[in-house]
Amino acid sequence: MRAMILAAGRGERMRPLTDHTPKPLLEIAGKPLITRHLEQLAAAGIVDVVVNLAWLGDRIEDALGDGRAFGLRIRYSREPEGALETAGGIRQALSWLGPEPFLAISADVLCDYPLERLSRFDPPGKAHLVLVDNPAHHPNGDFALREGRVVADAEPRRTYAGIGVFRPELFAPLAPGRRALRPVLEQAIVESQVSGEHYDGHWADVGSPARLDALRRQFG
């Protein structure tokens, strides 16, 4: 399996921290967020990784290089200023992700989910999402689970963790360009093409300076 780390976002809510440091390189306990993901992918046996870049992308590439330091092979998908959002970024990188299901993970989450669970996972539909308990800043959640399927009209609603396995055919029909992930997922959910699981381990969305400070105190 190949993997994609979504690292192209501007990190507006993290300003001024992200004015000069790309969000994936912000550190917790002395280690950049994206480095944690790379180490987890390597431990799960996933070697080929695509990282999409936009804001301060050269800084990320300079920090990670070709991936050999992590036992990986990293390729970089460069996006225009403003980035392409999640679905658009994945669509652009499809030729590097190959014809098989791939793992995608957001660079700005901190999670101890064991990625080896997904390293050989073959989703029954077009996508498989990891859902977590709703954090305080997102109390209404995103989706619900019903017998292993992700649905939009049930309770309890949970939050998409930014970790999922996707088939390329979910994105291949999309026109190139800027496109958010949620509408793509919602259509696939209507078609009963999205499975999922609930993970109750540690997860955090490092989406604001206050949350970053709290995590730094926690893991200090």
MDAnalysis code that builds the backbone (N, CA, C; Angstrom):
import MDAnalysis as mda
import numpy as np

u = mda.Universe.empty(660, n_residues=220, atom_resindex=np.repeat(np.arange(220), 3), trajectory=True)
u.add_TopologyAttr("name", ["N", "CA", "C"] * 220)
u.add_TopologyAttr("resid", np.arange(1, 221))
u.add_TopologyAttr("resname", ["MET", "ARG", "ALA", "MET", "ILE", "LEU", "ALA", "ALA", "GLY", "ARG", "GLY", "GLU", "ARG", "MET", "ARG", "PRO", "LEU", "THR", "ASP", "HIS", "THR", "PRO", "LYS", "PRO", "LEU", "LEU", "GLU", "ILE", "ALA", "GLY", "LYS", "PRO", "LEU", "ILE", "THR", "ARG", "HIS", "LEU", "GLU", "GLN", "LEU", "ALA", "ALA", "ALA", "GLY", "ILE", "VAL", "ASP", "VAL", "VAL", "VAL", "ASN", "LEU", "ALA", "TRP", "LEU", "GLY", "ASP", "ARG", "ILE", "GLU", "ASP", "ALA", "LEU", "GLY", "ASP", "GLY", "ARG", "ALA", "PHE", "GLY", "LEU", "ARG", "ILE", "ARG", "TYR", "SER", "ARG", "GLU", "PRO", "GLU", "GLY", "ALA", "LEU", "GLU", "THR", "ALA", "GLY", "GLY", "ILE", "ARG", "GLN", "ALA", "LEU", "SER", "TRP", "LEU", "GLY", "PRO", "GLU", "PRO", "PHE", "LEU", "ALA", "ILE", "SER", "ALA", "ASP", "VAL", "LEU", "CYS", "ASP", "TYR", "PRO", "LEU", "GLU", "ARG", "LEU", "SER", "ARG", "PHE", "ASP", "PRO", "PRO", "GLY", "LYS", "ALA", "HIS", "LEU", "VAL", "LEU", "VAL", "ASP", "ASN", "PRO", "ALA", "HIS", "HIS", "PRO", "ASN", "GLY", "ASP", "PHE", "ALA", "LEU", "ARG", "GLU", "GLY", "ARG", "VAL", "VAL", "ALA", "ASP", "ALA", "GLU", "PRO", "ARG", "ARG", "THR", "TYR", "ALA", "GLY", "ILE", "GLY", "VAL", "PHE", "ARG", "PRO", "GLU", "LEU", "PHE", "ALA", "PRO", "LEU", "ALA", "PRO", "GLY", "ARG", "ARG", "ALA", "LEU", "ARG", "PRO", "VAL", "LEU", "GLU", "GLN", "ALA", "ILE", "VAL", "GLU", "SER", "GLN", "VAL", "SER", "GLY", "GLU", "HIS", "TYR", "ASP", "GLY", "HIS", "TRP", "ALA", "ASP", "VAL", "GLY", "SER", "PRO", "ALA", "ARG", "LEU", "ASP", "ALA", "LEU", "ARG", "ARG", "GLN", "PHE", "GLY"])
u.atoms.positions = np.array([
    [0.842, -1.201, 0.000],
    [0.000, 0.000, 0.000],
    [0.877, 1.251, 0.000],
    [0.418, 2.266, -0.714],
    [1.063, 3.565, -0.686],
    [0.269, 4.511, 0.220],
    [0.873, 5.629, 0.548],
    [0.221, 6.581, 1.451],
    [0.412, 7.992, 0.947],
    [-0.518, 8.843, 1.333],
    [-0.403, 10.271, 1.043],
    [-0.593, 11.046, 2.324],
    [0.326, 11.959, 2.592],
    [0.195, 12.882, 3.726],
    [-0.242, 14.232, 3.168],
    [-1.346, 14.730, 3.679],
    [-1.934, 15.980, 3.197],
    [-1.315, 17.142, 3.961],
    [-0.420, 17.860, 3.294],
    [0.405, 18.856, 3.988],
    [0.420, 20.202, 3.285],
    [-0.548, 20.464, 2.405],
    [-0.475, 21.665, 1.567],
    [-1.195, 22.874, 2.156],
    [-1.930, 22.695, 3.238],
    [-2.756, 23.788, 3.760],
    [-1.958, 24.961, 4.282],
    [-2.574, 26.125, 4.257],
    [-1.940, 27.364, 4.722],
    [-1.875, 27.443, 6.233],
    [-2.822, 26.803, 6.931],
    [-2.837, 26.893, 8.389],
    [-3.248, 28.256, 8.889],
    [-4.304, 28.808, 8.308],
    [-4.735, 30.165, 8.668],
    [-5.031, 30.307, 10.157],
    [-5.675, 29.304, 10.740],
    [-6.048, 29.409, 12.155],
    [-4.842, 29.329, 13.076],
    [-3.694, 28.913, 12.538],
    [-2.477, 28.806, 13.346],
    [-1.605, 30.051, 13.250],
    [-2.020, 31.042, 12.468],
    [-1.212, 32.256, 12.369],
    [-1.150, 32.960, 13.725],
    [-0.019, 33.586, 14.064],
    [1.137, 33.874, 13.215],
    [2.183, 32.745, 13.164],
    [1.940, 31.626, 13.857],
    [2.943, 30.565, 13.883],
    [3.268, 30.058, 12.490],
    [2.263, 30.026, 11.626],
    [2.469, 29.467, 10.293],
    [2.866, 30.509, 9.255],
    [3.110, 31.737, 9.676],
    [3.561, 32.742, 8.716],
    [4.943, 32.398, 8.169],
    [5.762, 31.745, 8.997],
    [7.129, 31.432, 8.590],
    [7.467, 29.949, 8.730],
    [6.591, 29.182, 9.362],
    [6.804, 27.741, 9.521],
    [5.567, 27.014, 9.019],
    [5.701, 26.114, 8.048],
    [4.519, 25.368, 7.596],
    [3.962, 24.525, 8.730],
    [2.659, 24.442, 8.782],
    [1.996, 23.760, 9.890],
    [2.533, 22.348, 10.133],
    [2.811, 21.534, 9.105],
    [3.309, 20.178, 9.378],
    [4.653, 20.126, 10.084],
    [5.398, 21.258, 10.078],
    [6.698, 21.275, 10.752],
    [6.629, 21.845, 12.159],
    [5.445, 22.239, 12.626],
    [5.314, 22.650, 14.017],
    [5.596, 21.451, 14.919],
    [6.272, 21.709, 16.024],
    [6.772, 20.619, 16.857],
    [5.966, 20.430, 18.134],
    [5.848, 19.181, 18.537],
    [5.332, 18.797, 19.850],
    [6.359, 17.859, 20.464],
    [6.809, 18.184, 21.646],
    [7.862, 17.410, 22.315],
    [9.092, 17.282, 21.420],
    [9.436, 18.375, 20.722],
    [10.644, 18.412, 19.930],
    [10.581, 17.686, 18.608],
    [9.394, 17.250, 18.171],
    [9.290, 16.482, 16.930],
    [8.191, 17.082, 16.050],
    [8.501, 17.382, 14.778],
    [7.476, 17.924, 13.885],
    [6.313, 16.953, 13.704],
    [5.125, 17.514, 13.512],
    [3.936, 16.687, 13.322],
    [4.120, 15.700, 12.180],
    [4.641, 16.167, 11.048],
    [4.745, 15.289, 9.889],
    [5.768, 14.182, 10.103],
    [6.781, 14.449, 10.913],
    [7.764, 13.409, 11.220],
    [7.113, 12.249, 11.955],
    [6.190, 12.553, 12.843],
    [5.481, 11.492, 13.560],
    [4.730, 10.592, 12.586],
    [4.082, 11.188, 11.595],
    [3.359, 10.389, 10.607],
    [4.313, 9.507, 9.803],
    [5.433, 10.069, 9.399],
    [6.388, 9.290, 8.620],
    [6.905, 8.106, 9.419],
    [7.179, 8.305, 10.676],
    [7.649, 7.205, 11.522],
    [6.574, 6.141, 11.689],
    [5.324, 6.576, 11.826],
    [4.225, 5.612, 11.958],
    [4.023, 4.819, 10.664],
    [4.150, 5.488, 9.535],
    [4.009, 4.790, 8.260],
    [5.121, 3.769, 8.071],
    [6.345, 4.160, 8.396],
    [7.460, 3.231, 8.265],
    [7.260, 2.028, 9.171],
    [6.800, 2.261, 10.400],
    [6.569, 1.160, 11.340],
    [5.465, 0.232, 10.846],
    [4.518, 0.772, 10.058],
    [3.421, -0.038, 9.522],
    [3.820, -0.773, 8.245],
    [5.045, -0.559, 7.786],
    [5.506, -1.242, 6.588],
    [5.127, -0.560, 5.291],
    [4.674, 0.685, 5.376],
    [4.332, 1.455, 4.178],
    [5.552, 2.269, 3.776],
    [6.036, 2.060, 2.568],
    [7.317, 2.631, 2.150],
    [7.154, 3.808, 1.204],
    [6.204, 3.733, 0.287],
    [6.039, 4.776, -0.728],
    [5.027, 5.807, -0.261],
    [5.475, 7.051, -0.145],
    [4.657, 8.120, 0.420],
    [4.666, 9.331, -0.507],
    [3.492, 9.887, -0.743],
    [3.347, 11.144, -1.465],
    [2.987, 12.225, -0.452],
    [3.660, 13.363, -0.531],
    [3.342, 14.517, 0.315],
    [2.970, 15.671, -0.602],
    [1.776, 16.238, -0.426],
    [1.430, 17.393, -1.255],
    [1.901, 18.672, -0.576],
    [2.305, 19.637, -1.404],
    [2.929, 20.858, -0.915],
    [2.300, 22.079, -1.565],
    [2.192, 23.149, -0.788],
    [1.826, 24.450, -1.336],
    [2.530, 25.506, -0.491],
    [1.859, 25.958, 0.583],
    [2.433, 27.020, 1.417],
    [3.749, 26.567, 2.056],
    [4.835, 27.309, 1.770],
    [6.164, 27.021, 2.319],
    [6.571, 25.569, 2.067],
    [6.165, 25.062, 0.917],
    [6.447, 23.664, 0.619],
    [7.924, 23.340, 0.560],
    [8.751, 24.297, 0.117],
    [10.186, 24.039, 0.061],
    [10.753, 23.732, 1.444],
    [10.178, 24.359, 2.458],
    [10.651, 24.096, 3.830],
    [10.389, 22.645, 4.218],
    [9.239, 22.131, 3.824],
    [8.900, 20.745, 4.138],
    [9.817, 19.798, 3.379],
    [10.006, 20.045, 2.098],
    [10.878, 19.170, 1.308],
    [12.309, 19.205, 1.828],
    [12.790, 20.377, 2.199],
    [14.149, 20.467, 2.749],
    [14.283, 19.662, 4.040],
    [13.223, 19.659, 4.854],
    [13.281, 18.955, 6.140],
    [13.225, 17.444, 5.968],
    [12.476, 16.961, 4.977],
    [12.240, 15.523, 4.844],
    [13.123, 14.856, 3.803],
    [13.545, 15.619, 2.811],
    [14.360, 15.043, 1.755],
    [13.614, 13.973, 0.975],
    [14.377, 12.965, 0.538],
    [13.760, 11.912, -0.265],
    [13.169, 10.786, 0.575],
    [13.222, 10.931, 1.889],
    [12.616, 9.948, 2.784],
    [13.540, 8.875, 3.285],
    [14.765, 8.800, 2.757],
    [15.667, 7.718, 3.164],
    [15.971, 7.737, 4.657],
    [15.984, 8.913, 5.245],
    [16.260, 9.006, 6.684],
    [15.186, 8.304, 7.510],
    [14.009, 8.090, 6.918],
    [12.909, 7.431, 7.618],
    [12.683, 6.005, 7.111],
    [13.511, 5.574, 6.178],
    [13.291, 4.265, 5.559],
    [12.162, 4.285, 4.552],
    [11.905, 5.456, 3.950],
    [10.790, 5.632, 3.040],
    [11.272, 6.176, 1.695],
    [10.363, 6.168, 0.734],
    [10.556, 6.867, -0.535],
    [9.467, 7.930, -0.632],
    [9.849, 9.185, -0.597],
    [8.898, 10.291, -0.601],
    [8.922, 10.982, -1.954],
    [7.732, 11.224, -2.503],
    [7.562, 12.048, -3.686],
    [6.669, 13.227, -3.298],
    [6.889, 14.347, -3.972],
    [6.188, 15.574, -3.620],
    [5.270, 16.019, -4.758],
    [4.019, 16.260, -4.408],
    [3.039, 16.760, -5.361],
    [2.844, 18.250, -5.088],
    [3.348, 19.066, -5.977],
    [3.311, 20.515, -5.770],
    [2.000, 21.093, -6.293],
    [1.382, 21.929, -5.483],
    [0.100, 22.531, -5.824],
    [0.248, 24.037, -5.972],
    [-0.661, 24.684, -6.684],
    [-0.567, 26.134, -6.865],
    [-0.844, 26.868, -5.562],
    [-0.537, 28.144, -5.571],
    [-0.787, 28.976, -4.398],
    [-2.257, 28.860, -3.992],
    [-2.495, 28.670, -2.699],
    [-3.843, 28.471, -2.205],
    [-4.225, 27.014, -2.095],
    [-3.410, 26.124, -2.700],
    [-3.591, 24.674, -2.632],
    [-4.898, 24.247, -3.315],
    [-5.110, 22.941, -3.361],
    [-6.238, 22.361, -4.098],
    [-7.292, 21.742, -3.189],
    [-7.172, 21.924, -1.880],
    [-7.999, 21.249, -0.890],
    [-7.771, 19.735, -0.970],
    [-8.464, 18.995, -0.111],
    [-8.121, 17.586, 0.057],
    [-8.411, 16.749, -1.185],
    [-9.637, 16.790, -1.683],
    [-9.974, 15.962, -2.835],
    [-9.204, 16.391, -4.071],
    [-9.047, 17.690, -4.265],
    [-8.286, 18.176, -5.407],
    [-6.830, 17.771, -5.342],
    [-6.253, 17.811, -4.132],
    [-4.864, 17.402, -3.967],
    [-4.662, 15.921, -4.224],
    [-5.597, 15.106, -3.741],
    [-5.511, 13.669, -4.001],
    [-5.688, 13.391, -5.483],
    [-6.647, 14.080, -6.104],
    [-6.871, 13.885, -7.544],
    [-5.602, 14.164, -8.338],
    [-4.889, 15.216, -7.985],
    [-3.673, 15.563, -8.709],
    [-2.584, 14.503, -8.537],
    [-2.550, 13.835, -7.381],
    [-1.481, 12.888, -7.066],
    [-1.810, 11.450, -7.450],
    [-2.951, 11.199, -8.086],
    [-3.383, 9.815, -8.336],
    [-2.358, 9.000, -9.115],
    [-1.680, 9.611, -10.067],
    [-0.737, 8.835, -10.880],
    [0.403, 8.286, -10.042],
    [0.715, 8.945, -8.941],
    [1.775, 8.469, -8.049],
    [1.249, 7.508, -6.992],
    [-0.039, 7.521, -6.751],
    [-0.610, 6.657, -5.722],
    [-0.935, 5.264, -6.251],
    [-1.010, 5.113, -7.566],
    [-1.181, 3.792, -8.140],
    [-2.624, 3.339, -8.206],
    [-2.848, 2.114, -8.700],
    [-4.204, 1.620, -8.947],
    [-4.864, 0.952, -7.744],
    [-4.112, 0.736, -6.686],
    [-4.645, 0.014, -5.528],
    [-5.123, 0.990, -4.450],
    [-5.880, 0.501, -3.444],
    [-6.272, 1.374, -2.331],
    [-5.046, 1.984, -1.658],
    [-5.183, 3.221, -1.205],
    [-4.077, 3.920, -0.557],
    [-4.568, 4.562, 0.735],
    [-3.625, 4.792, 1.632],
    [-3.908, 5.443, 2.902],
    [-3.678, 6.937, 2.754],
    [-4.585, 7.750, 3.270],
    [-4.397, 9.196, 3.304],
    [-4.541, 9.672, 4.741],
    [-3.654, 10.569, 5.136],
    [-3.672, 11.063, 6.512],
    [-3.360, 12.555, 6.518],
    [-4.100, 13.301, 7.293],
    [-3.872, 14.741, 7.402],
    [-2.638, 15.009, 8.248],
    [-1.807, 15.927, 7.781],
    [-0.562, 16.207, 8.482],
    [-0.781, 16.877, 9.828],
    [-1.941, 17.482, 10.040],
    [-2.139, 18.281, 11.245],
    [-2.946, 17.567, 12.329],
    [-2.965, 16.244, 12.307],
    [-3.576, 15.520, 13.423],
    [-2.476, 14.797, 14.199],
    [-2.725, 14.614, 15.470],
    [-1.830, 13.869, 16.348],
    [-2.624, 12.678, 16.859],
    [-2.212, 11.480, 16.481],
    [-3.032, 10.309, 16.761],
    [-2.145, 9.086, 16.937],
    [-2.543, 8.217, 17.869],
    [-1.780, 6.980, 18.080],
    [-2.464, 5.781, 17.424],
    [-3.341, 6.032, 16.464],
    [-3.982, 4.928, 15.748],
    [-2.904, 4.034, 15.125],
    [-2.989, 2.713, 15.308],
    [-1.984, 1.805, 14.734],
    [-2.199, 1.630, 13.233],
    [-1.415, 2.323, 12.444],
    [-1.624, 2.328, 10.996],
    [-1.431, 0.962, 10.360],
    [-0.760, 0.053, 11.056],
    [-0.606, -1.291, 10.485],
    [-1.952, -1.980, 10.287],
    [-2.977, -1.555, 11.019],
    [-4.310, -2.118, 10.810],
    [-4.810, -1.871, 9.396],
    [-4.358, -0.773, 8.805],
    [-4.851, -0.375, 7.499],
    [-3.862, -0.665, 6.380],
    [-2.652, -1.101, 6.710],
    [-1.593, -1.193, 5.713],
    [-1.882, -2.220, 4.623],
    [-2.772, -3.177, 4.886],
    [-3.166, -4.149, 3.870],
    [-4.686, -4.217, 3.732],
    [-5.341, -3.153, 4.159],
    [-6.795, -3.146, 4.199],
    [-7.377, -2.968, 2.797],
    [-8.377, -3.770, 2.493],
    [-9.067, -3.700, 1.209],
    [-10.502, -3.256, 1.470],
    [-10.796, -1.966, 1.323],
    [-12.137, -1.483, 1.681],
    [-13.214, -2.117, 0.821],
    [-14.364, -2.434, 1.409],
    [-15.445, -3.042, 0.623],
    [-16.078, -2.083, -0.369],
    [-15.955, -0.791, -0.118],
    [-16.473, 0.214, -1.040],
    [-15.346, 1.073, -1.574],
    [-15.634, 2.352, -1.756],
    [-14.629, 3.261, -2.302],
    [-13.803, 3.958, -1.241],
    [-14.236, 3.875, 0.029],
    [-13.501, 4.547, 1.096],
    [-13.776, 3.859, 2.422],
    [-12.808, 3.977, 3.328],
    [-12.951, 3.487, 4.700],
    [-12.395, 4.576, 5.605],
    [-13.225, 5.090, 6.513],
    [-12.860, 6.218, 7.354],
    [-12.670, 5.804, 8.799],
    [-11.684, 6.410, 9.454],
    [-11.520, 6.289, 10.899],
    [-12.248, 7.461, 11.539],
    [-13.191, 7.160, 12.431],
    [-13.949, 8.175, 13.152],
    [-13.557, 8.158, 14.615],
    [-13.564, 9.340, 15.235],
    [-13.181, 9.467, 16.639],
    [-14.272, 10.227, 17.390],
    [-14.172, 10.207, 18.727],
    [-15.112, 10.970, 19.543],
    [-14.975, 12.453, 19.236],
    [-16.074, 13.172, 19.308],
    [-16.076, 14.584, 18.935],
    [-15.277, 15.425, 19.925],
    [-14.330, 16.207, 19.439],
    [-13.617, 17.122, 20.330],
    [-14.498, 18.312, 20.687],
    [-14.060, 19.070, 21.669],
    [-14.854, 20.202, 22.141],
    [-15.107, 21.226, 21.044],
    [-14.154, 21.397, 20.135],
    [-14.303, 22.408, 19.092],
    [-15.152, 21.926, 17.919],
    [-15.581, 20.645, 17.942],
    [-16.395, 20.098, 16.843],
    [-17.452, 19.175, 17.448],
    [-18.349, 19.722, 18.279],
    [-19.234, 18.879, 19.083],
    [-20.284, 18.105, 18.297],
    [-20.624, 18.544, 17.094],
    [-21.692, 17.889, 16.331],
    [-21.192, 16.772, 15.422],
    [-19.884, 16.605, 15.338],
    [-19.330, 15.511, 14.564],
    [-19.546, 15.662, 13.062],
    [-19.246, 14.592, 12.327],
    [-19.360, 14.593, 10.870],
    [-20.321, 13.519, 10.363],
    [-20.080, 12.277, 10.792],
    [-20.822, 11.136, 10.278],
    [-21.114, 10.170, 11.421],
    [-21.928, 9.176, 11.116],
    [-22.227, 8.118, 12.082],
    [-21.894, 6.774, 11.464],
    [-21.899, 5.748, 12.305],
    [-21.637, 4.390, 11.853],
    [-22.880, 3.532, 12.071],
    [-23.170, 2.697, 11.088],
    [-24.260, 1.737, 11.224],
    [-23.801, 0.419, 10.607],
    [-23.517, -0.551, 11.479],
    [-23.085, -1.879, 11.036],
    [-21.881, -1.798, 10.096],
    [-20.923, -0.968, 10.486],
    [-19.694, -0.865, 9.720],
    [-19.750, 0.053, 8.522],
    [-20.903, 0.657, 8.274],
    [-21.040, 1.608, 7.178],
    [-21.121, 3.023, 7.729],
    [-20.534, 3.963, 7.005],
    [-20.644, 5.372, 7.369],
    [-21.946, 5.914, 6.792],
    [-22.725, 6.574, 7.651],
    [-23.999, 7.147, 7.243],
    [-24.068, 8.593, 7.722],
    [-24.967, 9.351, 7.141],
    [-25.066, 10.766, 7.479],
    [-26.246, 11.089, 8.377],
    [-27.152, 10.132, 8.607],
    [-28.428, 10.447, 9.255],
    [-28.699, 9.569, 10.469],
    [-27.680, 9.351, 11.290],
    [-27.860, 8.515, 12.479],
    [-27.088, 9.126, 13.638],
    [-27.290, 8.559, 14.801],
    [-26.587, 8.974, 16.016],
    [-25.925, 7.744, 16.641],
    [-24.855, 7.923, 17.392],
    [-24.141, 9.181, 17.612],
    [-23.265, 9.554, 16.425],
    [-23.182, 10.844, 16.196],
    [-22.294, 11.337, 15.157],
    [-20.885, 11.465, 15.716],
    [-19.921, 11.133, 14.901],
    [-18.529, 11.198, 15.316],
    [-17.740, 12.010, 14.296],
    [-16.494, 12.290, 14.641],
    [-15.645, 13.174, 13.842],
    [-14.694, 12.363, 12.964],
    [-14.609, 12.738, 11.708],
    [-13.633, 12.115, 10.816],
    [-12.231, 12.473, 11.292],
    [-11.396, 11.467, 11.479],
    [-10.087, 11.656, 12.093],
    [-9.040, 12.189, 11.131],
    [-9.372, 12.311, 9.851],
    [-8.354, 12.681, 8.888],
    [-7.477, 11.503, 8.504],
    [-7.964, 10.289, 8.762],
    [-7.257, 9.055, 8.418],
    [-8.239, 8.166, 7.672],
    [-7.855, 7.720, 6.489],
    [-8.755, 6.861, 5.727],
    [-8.024, 6.090, 4.652],
    [-8.672, 5.039, 4.173],
    [-8.188, 4.283, 3.022],
    [-9.165, 4.533, 1.876],
    [-8.614, 4.834, 0.713],
    [-9.444, 5.229, -0.421],
    [-9.056, 4.435, -1.667],
    [-10.057, 4.166, -2.479],
    [-9.791, 3.605, -3.803],
    [-9.619, 4.765, -4.795],
    [-8.703, 4.634, -5.731],
    [-8.502, 5.722, -6.694],
    [-9.770, 6.089, -7.455],
    [-10.668, 5.115, -7.667],
    [-11.863, 5.413, -8.450],
    [-12.815, 6.393, -7.753],
    [-12.598, 6.673, -6.470],
    [-13.379, 7.715, -5.815],
    [-13.026, 9.088, -6.379],
    [-11.768, 9.263, -6.767],
    [-11.278, 10.576, -7.199],
    [-11.048, 10.685, -8.703],
    [-10.829, 9.560, -9.370],
    [-10.485, 9.599, -10.793],
    [-11.514, 10.326, -11.653],
    [-12.838, 10.212, -11.382],
    [-13.807, 10.910, -12.245],
    [-13.835, 12.427, -12.045],
    [-13.201, 12.927, -10.999],
    [-13.269, 14.356, -10.697],
    [-12.439, 15.155, -11.698],
    [-12.933, 16.322, -12.068],
    [-12.141, 17.225, -12.892],
    [-10.986, 17.763, -12.073],
    [-9.818, 17.922, -12.664],
    [-8.687, 18.499, -11.922],
    [-9.033, 19.893, -11.422],
    [-8.441, 20.250, -10.287],
    [-8.661, 21.576, -9.724],
    [-8.987, 21.511, -8.247],
    [-9.350, 22.639, -7.706],
    [-9.613, 22.775, -6.283],
    [-10.944, 22.106, -5.931],
    [-10.899, 21.213, -4.931],
    [-12.126, 20.493, -4.572],
    [-12.018, 19.972, -3.142],
    [-13.053, 20.194, -2.357],
    [-13.082, 19.713, -0.977],
    [-13.441, 18.233, -0.940],
    [-13.058, 17.578, 0.154],
    [-13.319, 16.150, 0.296],
    [-14.748, 15.861, 0.712],
    [-15.334, 16.681, 1.570],
    [-16.620, 16.315, 2.158],
    [-17.711, 16.047, 1.119],
    [-17.912, 16.900, 0.120],
    [-18.963, 16.583, -0.859],
    [-18.705, 15.276, -1.598],
    [-17.458, 14.956, -1.834],
    [-17.128, 13.691, -2.497],
    [-17.518, 12.518, -1.604],
    [-17.203, 12.633, -0.321],
    [-17.579, 11.578, 0.619],
    [-19.092, 11.482, 0.762],
    [-19.764, 12.613, 0.834],
    [-21.219, 12.584, 1.005],
    [-21.898, 11.857, -0.144],
    [-21.429, 12.075, -1.369],
    [-22.014, 11.375, -2.505],
    [-21.742, 9.879, -2.417],
    [-20.520, 9.509, -2.013],
    [-20.191, 8.088, -1.870],
    [-20.992, 7.445, -0.747],
    [-21.288, 8.201, 0.302],
    [-22.110, 7.685, 1.402],
    [-23.529, 7.407, 0.909],
    [-24.079, 8.309, 0.116],
    [-25.408, 8.090, -0.469],
    [-25.432, 6.797, -1.272],
    [-24.320, 6.481, -1.914],
    [-24.220, 5.271, -2.738],
    [-23.806, 4.038, -1.933],
    [-23.740, 4.188, -0.583],
    [-23.338, 3.087, 0.316],
    [-21.951, 2.553, -0.030],
    [-21.043, 3.466, -0.337],
    [-19.703, 3.089, -0.751],
    [-18.633, 3.433, 0.286],
    [-19.047, 3.773, 1.526],
    [-18.082, 4.182, 2.538],
    [-18.260, 3.344, 3.792],
    [-17.234, 2.619, 4.167],
    [-17.223, 1.889, 5.434],
    [-16.430, 2.696, 6.466],
    [-16.468, 2.244, 7.717],
    [-15.762, 3.003, 8.730],
    [-15.601, 2.241, 10.023],
    [-14.864, 2.846, 10.935],
    [-14.636, 2.282, 12.258],
    [-14.477, 3.411, 13.260],
    [-14.761, 3.100, 14.511],
    [-14.606, 4.068, 15.589],
    [-13.323, 3.762, 16.342],
    [-12.478, 4.775, 16.488],
    [-11.238, 4.622, 17.257],
    [-11.344, 5.477, 18.513],
    [-11.129, 4.862, 19.662],
    [-11.285, 5.597, 20.925],
    [-9.959, 5.873, 21.614],
    [-8.850, 5.798, 20.881],
    [-7.551, 6.132, 21.441],
    [-7.289, 7.628, 21.385],
    [-6.028, 8.003, 21.556],
    [-5.685, 9.422, 21.565],
    [-5.726, 9.994, 20.154],
    [-6.412, 11.131, 20.017],
    [-6.484, 11.855, 18.750],
    [-6.669, 13.323, 19.054],
    [-5.995, 14.165, 18.293],
    [-6.170, 15.607, 18.429],
    [-5.956, 16.268, 17.082],
    [-6.774, 17.257, 16.800],
    [-6.620, 18.105, 15.636],
    [-5.845, 19.340, 16.085],
    [-4.627, 19.481, 15.575],
    [-3.780, 20.593, 16.012],
    [-4.156, 21.813, 15.176],
    [-5.321, 22.376, 15.457],
    [-5.887, 23.377, 14.575],
    [-5.823, 24.808, 15.054],
    [-5.239, 25.061, 16.219],
    [-5.149, 26.428, 16.712],
    [-3.948, 26.536, 17.638],
    [-3.412, 27.739, 17.832],
    [-2.293, 27.894, 18.763],
    [-2.625, 27.401, 20.175],
    [-3.873, 27.597, 20.607],
    [-4.248, 27.149, 21.951],
    [-4.189, 25.625, 22.054],
    [-4.670, 24.933, 21.020],
    [-4.608, 23.465, 21.051],
    [-3.170, 22.974, 20.973],
    [-2.368, 23.652, 20.175],
    [-0.954, 23.290, 20.097],
    [-0.283, 23.467, 21.451],
    [-0.532, 24.572, 22.121],
    [0.054, 24.799, 23.448],
    [-0.389, 23.727, 24.427],
    [-1.663, 23.350, 24.389],
    [-2.172, 22.325, 25.304],
    [-1.477, 21.002, 25.053],
    [-1.274, 20.649, 23.799],
    [-0.600, 19.385, 23.476],
    [0.873, 19.433, 23.867],
    [1.492, 20.581, 23.720],
    [2.883, 20.701, 24.135],
    [3.023, 20.543, 25.645],
    [2.064, 21.065, 26.383],
    [2.093, 20.862, 27.844],
    [1.852, 19.414, 28.188],
    [0.942, 18.771, 27.462],
    [0.597, 17.371, 27.737],
    [1.757, 16.445, 27.450],
    [2.472, 16.687, 26.338],
    [3.536, 15.780, 25.922],
    [4.922, 16.317, 26.235],
    [4.959, 17.540, 26.865],
    [6.201, 18.218, 27.134],
    [7.360, 17.412, 27.554],
])
